[in-house]
């Protein structure tokens, strides 16, 4: 990454409630911040993160609330 520019790298996949479909990605910016990028269908319930992240990173993206979002088919 170029330290003169703000850049992000995908570090994990967000897996849907069906436990198979990737519905988004978690990015780590060179500032250290984390952000979520959803697929074209937008936010929806997540069952897990792959690869798993530490508890502090999960808290930063509020993983608990991601498990409560409506499913795509709800």
C-alpha positions as CSV (number, residue, x, y, z in Angstrom):
1,X,0.0,0.0,0.0
2,X,1.1,3.6,-0.7
3,X,1.2,5.5,2.6
4,X,0.6,8.8,0.8
5,X,-2.9,7.7,-0.3
6,X,-5.8,6.2,1.6
7,X,-6.1,2.6,0.4
8,X,-7.9,-0.5,1.6
9,X,-7.3,-4.2,1.2
10,X,-10.0,-6.9,1.6
11,X,-9.1,-9.1,4.6
12,X,-12.2,-11.3,5.0
13,X,-15.4,-12.4,3.4
14,X,-18.9,-11.9,5.0
15,X,-20.8,-15.2,4.6
16,X,-24.6,-15.1,4.3
17,X,-27.1,-16.9,6.6
18,X,-27.0,-19.9,4.1
19,X,-23.4,-20.4,5.3
20,X,-22.2,-20.5,1.7
21,X,-22.7,-17.3,-0.2
22,X,-20.3,-14.4,0.1
23,X,-22.4,-11.2,0.6
24,X,-19.7,-8.7,1.3
25,X,-16.1,-8.1,2.3
26,X,-14.3,-6.5,5.2
27,X,-11.5,-4.0,4.2
28,X,-8.7,-2.8,6.3
29,X,-7.6,0.7,5.3
30,X,-4.0,1.8,5.6
31,X,-5.2,4.1,8.4
32,X,-6.0,1.0,10.4
33,X,-9.8,1.4,10.2
34,X,-12.1,-1.4,9.0
35,X,-15.0,-1.0,6.6
36,X,-17.6,-3.2,5.0
37,X,-18.4,-3.4,1.3
38,X,-21.6,-5.2,0.5
39,X,-22.3,-7.0,-2.8
40,X,-24.8,-5.5,-5.2
41,X,-27.8,-6.6,-3.1
42,X,-26.7,-4.5,-0.1
43,X,-26.7,-5.3,3.6
44,X,-28.1,-8.6,4.8
45,X,-27.8,-11.2,7.6
46,X,-24.3,-12.6,8.0
47,X,-23.6,-16.0,9.6
48,X,-19.8,-15.8,9.8
49,X,-16.6,-14.1,8.7
50,X,-14.0,-16.0,6.8
51,X,-11.2,-16.0,7.8
52,X,-12.4,-15.2,11.3
53,X,-11.3,-11.9,12.8
54,X,-10.2,-11.1,16.4
55,X,-12.9,-9.9,18.9
56,X,-11.7,-6.3,18.7
57,X,-12.1,-6.2,14.8
58,X,-15.5,-7.8,15.1
59,X,-16.5,-5.2,17.6
60,X,-15.3,-2.4,15.3
61,X,-17.6,-3.6,12.5
62,X,-20.4,-4.5,15.0
63,X,-20.5,-8.1,13.9
64,X,-23.3,-8.9,16.4
65,X,-25.7,-6.5,14.5
66,X,-24.8,-8.0,11.2
67,X,-26.1,-11.4,12.4
68,X,-29.5,-9.7,13.0
69,X,-30.1,-8.1,9.6
70,X,-32.9,-9.4,7.4
71,X,-31.9,-12.1,5.0
72,X,-32.0,-11.4,1.3
73,X,-35.1,-13.6,0.9
74,X,-37.0,-12.4,4.0
